[in-house]
């Protein structure tokens, strides 16, 4: 099981590969606001743990295991952003809030949040009811 720090790297690498077709150490460092040497150390650990294949000066690719984990981490992040929007959290707080909570929830909790988001999005009147409650409390 990856640590929260490993998850951040895997998630970022997955997104870079999805968006650009590749992920370089410098791209990862910039995206995570860390030094390239820190990225190199983590990438070597992720290689050792079979999340990716890293060849110095040649780049890296996610293994099937790393790709599966990366996809699930991106899903978790996007779902939590969606959930916070549904419950009315201000947009300027959403990214930071997700970053603060995503590593502290079990996958069971994530699944239940997914069920709740789906419940609200399946029927607009449910969302309208939620908005009415939110407006009363403001």
Buried (B, 14 or more C-beta within 10 A) or exposed (E): EBEEBBBBBBBBBBBBBEEEEEBBBEBBBBBBEBEBEBBBEBBEBBBEBEBBBBEEEEBBBBBEEBBBBBBBBBEBBEBBBBBBEBEBBEEEEBEEBBEEEBBEEEEEEBEEBBEEBEEBEEEEEEBEEBEEEEEEEE
